Every structure is written in structure tokens, then in C-alpha cells.
């Protein structure tokens, strides 16, 4: 089993920055993909960014150039640096870990990000 604990959400004005963190514990393997998804009220959960153990990244078009995903494999932690935040970035942000060899997936409990205009 894998446990994911997120931190770093909060309220920020438009144009501001936040940094989310997600620490993984349990049966964590380096052969995984970690990432962030978000869900706004009344909308489906959507991809924000993912990163592989080797550092390969993928971003949603809506956050390219503003958000940066990174990870510390020694700490089993993934980060999301969010700059130039917009009101439309308001959502609950969920950490995700996908284990490639077992095709299993885990989610964090979510952290609220609210961007005021």
C-alpha cells in the first residue's frame, strides 16, 4: 500500500504563487509516475502535471509556463510550484502515484487552492 499526504494549499490573490508538496510512504517504488490533478466544483478531475522517476514531465496546456513539477526521489516527494495563479486555477488539487509495473494507482486526500481575483 501507498499513502500520499499533501500540503501547501491555501488562499492567494491572482498573480500570486503557491507550492504544493506530496509525500509518499509505504510500498513506493522508483518505477512510478507521480503527478497532480485538480477538480473544480461541478467539473471533472483533470490532469495538471506528471513526472516520472527519471524526471520526464507532462503538463496540461492551461498551466504550461506557469507551473513546474519536480520530485525528490530520496524523499519520495513531489512538488508543484504554481506561479502567476489565476482564479480559474481554483480547485481541489490531488496528488497521484501510478506504479508502472503493477498498474496500480493511489490518490491523496486533496488540498484546496483558492485564487481570488
N, C-alpha and C positions, 0 to 999 in steps of 0.2 A: 504493500500500500504506500501511497504517497500523500503527504499533507502539504498544502500550499497556504502560506499566510501572507496576506497583502498588507501594505501600509503606505501612507503618503497622500491619500486623497484629502479633499477639503474644498473650501470655497476660495475662489480667486477672481479678480477682475479680468475682463477681456484684455488681452495683450500680456498677461502675466504668465508665470511658469509654475509648474509643479513637477515633482519627481516621485514616481511610484516605485515601490520595491516589492518583490515577491520572493520569499524564502521557501525552498522546497526541502522537505525532510522525509525520511523513510527510505523506500527502495528506489533511490534515484540513480539512474544510470547516465553516463555522459552521452550515451547514444539516445538523445531525445531532442525534441524541439520545444522550446518554451516560447510563450507569447502572451499577448494582451488582446482581449476582446472587450467590446463595450456594448451596453444595451441602454438606450434611451427610452423614456416612457412611451408606450404604445408602438415601439419599433422592435424589430428582431435583433438578436445579438449579431454583431458584426466584427470582422477582423480589424484589429488596429495594426499590429505588427507581430512578427515572429522572428526567432533567431535560433539557429541550430547550435549544436555543441562546437562546431567548427567556426562559428561566427557568421554564417550566411544569414542575411536578413531579408525580410519581405515586409513591405508597408502598404497600407491602404492609400489610394491616391489622395484621399482627403487630408492625410496627415504628413505626406512627404514634404520634407524640407522644414518641418516644424517639430516633429517628434523624432527621438532617437532611442532605439532599443539597444541594450547591452546586457552582458551577463558576466558573472564571476563564477567560473566552474568550480573553483576551490570552495566557494561558499554556497554553491547550488542556489544562486540568487540571480534573478533577472530584474532589470531596471527599465523604466520608461521615463525618459526626460521629455517633458512636454513644454514647449515654448510657444509664444505667440498664440496663446489659447483663445478660442472663440466660444461664444455662447452655444454654438452647435456641437461643441465638444462635451457638453454636459451629459453625463451618463453614469451608470454604474460600470466600473472597469473590473474585469475579471482576469485573473491570471490563469494560464493554461499550460499544462505539461502533457506532451504527447510522446509516449515511449515507442520508438520506431520498431524495435524488434518484436514487441508483444502486441503492437497495435492497440495499446490501452491509453486512455485519456483521463486526466484529472483536472478539476477546477478548484479555484479558491472561492472564498465566500463573497468576494466582491468588495470594492471600495468606491464610495461616492465621490465624483468630481463634479463640482458645480462652478460654472463660469458665468459671472454676472456681466451684463452689458453696461 
